[in-house]
Amino acid sequence: MSVSRRNLLKSTVGLALLAGPAALPFRAMAAGKIDVGVLFSNTGGLSIVEKSLAAATLMAIEEINAKGGVLGQTINPIVEDGASDPKTYNEKASKLVIQDRVVSVFGCYTSASRKAVLPVFERRKGLLFYPTFYEGSECSKNVVYTGAAPNQQLSNFIPWIVKTLGKKKFFIVGSNYVYPREMAKISKMLIEAQGAEWVADEYLELGHSEWGAMVGKIKNSGADVVLSNVVGDSLIAFYREFRNQGLKQETLPICATVTSEIEIAAMGAEYAAGSYTSFPYFQAIESEANKSFVERYRAYVNDPKAVTHHAMESAYFQVYLWKQAVEAAGETGVDAIRTAVAGQSFDAPNGKVTIDPDNLHCYLTPRIAQWQADGQGKIVDAFPEPVRPLPYVAYGETAENLICTAKGVDSAKL
């Protein structure tokens, strides 16, 4: 059964838990339909972000279907709720791949959820399109990574903080799981390479809402900048407590790898004004393509104030990259899609994006924005062109010396 747009919007921005019929494994579906999975969190602490990723995915599917679909067939989304829980993600991924036999899945937000589903896709030879910026150090041929790799978020950010903001003492804080911890490792190397130092590296559990003691540590640490890898609704509590304790962004700025337009809208723009984030996409990008994207998204979710952000923009354009790959392959076999998606390019709202044929990550343009009183980011630094993704930058990977290649990980270089 297809999911109507009206019903989707009734269920919190396009998340109706409806399943389509099973079909032949990894082939074009019968009755003119191609079944795909849409797996994000409709409930739990991460739903604040993940609902928008699901909505952007479904919007892209609806746009493609309105223009004739793919290979003359309609894309049929089978929507599941990861419930902000890695175990649930694993169960739902198994259902989509084994029971529903979808040809691809668009989904996951946190690295914890991606790690939870990865064995399913690798064991069952499925294909996941993953839209989130992440910590790297992964090279799976069963995942297409369309969010920022660490070198597209940190390799530009840390030097900019030191050279432009003049900050030399970093307090690193994050949620307690793989993404924040791995990003902290990479950040420490970059900080030290700039002649700066990190004075602390602290974590609280994902979903933690009591930030008084941690902000007190920051306040008394001697740090002159905070590098935040805090995720989900914890982030809102953190920024609010930061301001409540009298800390000012002008003197002790938060520089974040996660904070986006959607979290700022949830916390209140006044709590983040003056802080910074590094992402390839911001709603503030001045281009006709982006303006059109924002307008279409707001119309789709029937909310004139809805905001767009990096992970949801990646969730949107990756559906188009998948479409192009299916059309190039001429079929919906997983191996055929994987082969055909390598090298695919698309003019996304953030600019031109391209899937690297070696590592199946995405060329993206690094940007830094300072958050304003209206909840939007003012872009203060941007690369002139897309940068090659380097998922193993923590191990010294460069564009001339790849560790993640089309043959897999070159373990001799680790």
N, C-alpha and C positions, 0 to 999 in steps of 0.2 A: 504494500500500500504506500503510495507516495505521500509526502507530508506537504500539505498546502501551506502557502505563505501565511494565510490568515490564522490558521491553527498554530503555526510556529510562533507568531507574534503574540498570540494569547498566552503562550507558555514561556514567558520571560525571555524576550528577544530571540525568538527562533529556536527554542530548545524543547520540542515535543519528543517524548520518548516513544517513538513509533518505529517498528522494525519492518523492513521490506521482506519479500519472499526470498527463500533460498533459491539458488540457481547453480548453473554449471560452474565449477571452480575456475577462477581466473580466466574467463573468456567473456566475450560480449554476451550480455544477458538476453534471455528470451523475451518475447513480446516488446521488443524495441527499447529495452531498458538496460542500463549499466549500473549495477549496485556498487556503491562506495560507502565506506564508513565515515561517520563524523563523531569523533570521540573527545569531548571536552567535559569540564565539570559544570553541571547545572546547579549543584548544591555544594555546601561546605565553604570553608574560608577562602578558597581560590576562585570561587565562582564569580567574585567581583570582577575578575579579569577574563576568565575563561568563557563566560556567556557571550562576550563580544567577539571572541575568536570563532565560536560556533556560528554566530550571526553573520560574520564576514564570509565564512566558508559557504554558508547556505545562500547568501546573496550572490556570490560568484556563480554558484551552481544554477541559481534561478536565471541570472543574466545569460549564461551559456545556453541553457535550455530554451530561453526565449528567442535565441538566434539559431535554433535548429539542433542544439545538442552536440553530440560527438559521434562521428561516423554514422550520422543519421539516426542516432538513438538518444533517448532522454537519460540524463544522469539521475539516478534514484538514490537520495541520501538515506542511509539507515543511521539514525541518531541515537547515541548512547551517552549516559551520564557517568563520568569517572568519579564523581562525588568527592573530589579533592583527596582521594585515598589511593595510594599505589596498588594495594591489593585489588580494589574494585577495578582499577584500570586494567590490570592483568586479566581479570575475569571477563571484562567487556571486550577487550581486544581478542581474546580467545573466541568469544561468541561471534564476533564479526568475521574473523578469519576462517574459523572452522565450521560454524553453523550457517552463517549468512553467506560465506564464500565471496566476500567482496573482493573486487580487483585491486583496490587500494584503500588506505585509511588516511584521512586528514585528522590529525589530532595530537593531543598531549600539550601541556604547558610547562610544568616543572621538569627538571632533569630526573627527579625521583619517579615521576610517572613514566617518562621515556625509558628509564632503566627497567622499570617494572614490566613494560610491554615488549621490550626488545627481544627477549628470548622467544616470545610467541612468533614474532615476524621472522626471526632467523631460523627457528626450528621448522616453521610451516611455510617458509619461503614466501612470505607476504611482503608488502611494500607500504611503509609509513612515510607520509609527508609531514615533517615536523617544523612548525613555524616559529619556534621561540629562539631568541638569543640564548646561547648556552656556553658552558665552560670548556668545550672542546675535548680533546683526548679521546675521540671516538671516530671510528672509520668503518662503519657498517655499510654493506652493499644492499641492505634491506631498509635503509632510511635515506630520504632526500631532505637535507637540512637547509631550510630557507631563511632562518633567523641569523643574527650576527654571530660569527665565530669570535673568540677572544681578541684576536688582532684587529677586528673591526669595531671593538668597543673599548679596549684597554690600551692598546699600543699607541693610540692617538691621545687618549684621555689623561693618563698619568703624566706624560711629558708636558702636556698643556697645563695641568694643575700646577706643576712645579714652576714652569717657565712663565706662564701668563698670570696665574694667580699669586705666584711667589710663595707657595705653601711647601713646607719641608717636613712637617711632622704629622703623619697619618694615623688616625685611629680607625682601624678596620672593624666593621661590625656587620653581622649577617645572620640569616636564619640557619638553623642547624641541619643542613643536608648537603648533598654533593655540590650543587652549583655554587653556593656562597663560599664553601671551603676551597674549591678548586680555583675560583676567581681570585680569592685572597692569595693563593700560592703564586699565581701569575703576577698579581699586583705587587707583591713583595719584591720579586725580581726586577720589575720595571721601576719601582720606587728606588731601590738600591742603585740601579743603573743610572738614575738621575742625580745621585748624590744626596738623596733625601733619606728619611728613615720612617719606619712604622713603630709606633709606641705601644700598640695593643692590637690584638686580633681576638675579638669576642663574639659569642654566638648565643642566641636564644632559640628555643624550639619554634618550629613553624606554627603560626597561629597564636603565639604568645602575645598577650595584650598588656602585661604589666611592665612598663619600660622605665619606671622611676629610678631603680637602682642602676641600670645600665647607663642611662643618660647622666646620672650622677658621676659614674666612672669617667665618662667622656669629658664632663665639665672639669674634673680635677686631674686630667691626664697630662696636661701640657700640650696636647695636640693643637694644631692650627687648621686642620681640615679633617673631615670625616668621610671615609670611603664606605658607602653603604651598599651591601648586597642583601638587604632585608627584602623579603618577598611576601606578597599577599596582604591580608588584612592586618598583619603585624606591622607592616610599613606605615599604615595610617596611625596606629597607636604611637609608633616611634616618633614620627614628625610632630604630632600634637604634643607629646611629652617634651620634646626638644624645645619647642617654643614656650611651653608652660613653665619650664625651669629657667626661662630668661635667656637662653642661648640665641645668638643672632647670626643669621646667614652672612651678614656683612663681615664679621670677624672670624667666625668658625663655620664655614659653609659645608653643607652636606653635598657630596659629589657621588651620585648614585649610578648603578648599572641596571637598576630595575624600575625605578620610579618613572611612571609615564602619565599621560594625560588622564587616564581613567582612574588611577589611584588618587591623583590630585583633585579630580572632581569629587571623589568620595570623601576625602579628608577635609576639603575646603582649601581654596587656593592660597589663602593667607598663611597657611602653615608651611608651604613649600616655596613661597616667593623669595627669590634670591639664590636658591639652591640650583644645582646643575645635574644634568643627566647626559650620558653618551649613548646615542642610538643612531642607526642609519635613517630612521624615519621619525618625523614629528608632524603633527597636524599643521604646524605653521609653515611648512614648505610652500613657497610661493610659485606655484605652477598651475596651469589650467587643468592638467591631468589630476593633480591632487585636489584642487577645489571641486572638480566634478565628482571625484571619489567621495569626498566628505558629504557633499549634497546628496548623492545617491544612497549612501549609508544611512544618513539621517531620515531620508524618505522611507528606506526599507524597514527601519526599526520604529518608524513613526514617532521620532523624538527629535525636534528641531535643535536640541541642545546636546545631543549625543556627541561624544568625542571619539576620535580615531587615535590609534597608537601603533607602535612598531610591530608587536607580535600579531595584532589583528590585521595589519596591512600585509604582513607576510602570509597570514592565513588566507587572505583574499587572493593575492597574486599567485600563490602556489597552485591553486586550482587551475588557473590558466596555463601554467607551465605543464601541469599534468595533462590538460586537454591537448596542448600542442604535441606532447610526447605520444599520446594515444593516436592522434591523427598521423603523426610521422611514422609510427609503427604499423598503422593500419589494422591493429587488433588490440585486445585488452589483456593479453598475457603478461604476467608480472615481469618476466625476463625481457619481453619486448619493450615494455614501458620503461624499465630501468635503463636499458640500452639507449632508447630514444630520448630520454630526458637529459642525458649528458650533453652539454653544450647548448641547451635551449635558452633563448633569451626572451625577455618580455619587457615592455615599457610600463613599469609599475608606477604607482603614485609617488614613490620615492626616487624614481629615475630608472635607468636601465638596469635590469638584473639578469644574471646569467648563471646557469648551473655549471660548476667546474667539472669537466669530464673525469678528472682524476679522483676527486674526493666526494662528489655529489653534494657539496656545500655551495653556497651562493655568493657570487661577487656582489658586494654592497658598498655604498658610499658612507664612510664614517662621518658623523656630525655630532656636535656638542651644543646643547641649548641651556639657557638660563631661564628658570621658571618665573613668570610674571604674575602680577596681581590678578590678572583675568584668567589664570589657570592654563595659559598657553606658554609654550617655550619660545624664547627669542633665540634663534640660531646664531651662535657667536663664533663657531668654527666649523668648517666643512672641507672635506677633501675635494679636489677638482674632478675626480673620476672614481668609479668603483674600484675597490681593492680586492685582490685575490684572497679567498678565505684560507686560513692556515690553522686548522684545528689543533695542531701539535706545536703551536708557537712556544708553549711552556718547555718544550724539549729542544728548542732551537730551530724549529722548522722555518724555512724561508721559501720564497717563491722559486728560488733556484735550487733548493735542496729539500724536496718534499719527503715527508715521512708517511703521510696518507696518500697512497697512489691507487691507480685503477686496479692494481694487483693485490691491494690490501695494505696493511701496515708494514713498513720496512723496519722490522724490529731491531735490526743491527744498528739503527740510528737512535734508538731510544736510550 
